[in-house]
Amino acid sequence: MIASRAGLLSALMLAAPLLAGTTAQAAQFVTNGNFATTVVNGTTYTNDAGPSFNMQGQGSVTGWNDNGGYNILYTNAASATSSSNGVSGAVWLWATGNGGISTFSNPTTGGPAFIAMDSDFPGNTAAVSQNITGLAVGRSYVLTFEYGFAQQAGFDNSPNTLYDLLAANLSSGGILTTTSGASCLQSDGAGSGGYNFPDKSFTGWINASCTFTATASNEVLSFLSSSTLAVPPFAVIANVSLTGPAIPEPMSIALFGAGLAGLAGARRLRSSAQSKGLRSSAQSKSLRSSAQSKSLRSSAQSKGLRRSA
């Protein structure tokens, strides 16, 4: 009985954290957050081994949707500042090696690959997104990523500065189509409403962290860049992560239920045993009382016989 109860308690202790939506280590919900796995011309590349490409028809980043935007996958900083084929020709970004004023480096927290989103390509500005599943409604999730702002080489906005805005969102309502109302905005708060930086420059990589509360078990994570300058500015993102509690698995729920049922059964058995013990004690007392009564009657009869004699 004691061993059985200890086993049930152990099962409950293991299952309870899962039902509460918390684990010792938060679950990762983003697939291919470092953009290291890609598909180009039917060939799958891993570990950033593939070529750079325009996501608008030239290739795809596993797990991510382009949604028709002019978004480019660069495998590293070197590929972004020399040349990369785009739908409208070769596209690279300003850096000190090609006439720019800033050093363009690889992302700092993970892999070297990143996605560059044209913020003002006529008719082709769209979010990069991923469908997220298995969220626990009402629980909080932390989104982290690296981002920065750059400019396409060959374009000049001197002596003016550039401005750009990057929005990230996790929502059951679909992808971002505008930066307005997005809960995770990356901006320097300048009057233009965007991030201001010098012409022909790169801001460098910036770490961002935002917290979202899930409103549905399946939601869409999306990033959208926006600007009104046709020079054009690009927003770059890398090493995306979304962590938090997962929905408890059916097996965990069943285990917890079985544990509760087992404890209830153990209590019933203990109660039944106690009841039987009480009945047994009462019967024992009754038998002793009866024996004592018989003994007294026998003694009285014996005394009566002696007196008669």
Secondary structure, DSSP 8 states (H G I E B T S, - for coil): -HHHHHHHHHHHHHHHHHHTT--SS-EE--SSTT---EEETTEEE-TT-S--EETTTT-EETT-B-TT--EEEESSHHHHHH--EETTEE--B--GGGT-SS-----SSS-S-EEEEES--TT----EEEEE--B-TT-EEEEEEEEEEEEBTT---TTS-EEEEEEEEEETT-S-S-STT-SEEE----TTSSEEE-TT-----EEEEEEEE-SSSSEEEEEEEE-S-SS-EEEEEEEEEEEE-B---HHHHHHHHHHHHHHHHHHHHHHHHHHHHHHHHHHHHHHHHHHHHHHHHHHHHHHHHHHH-
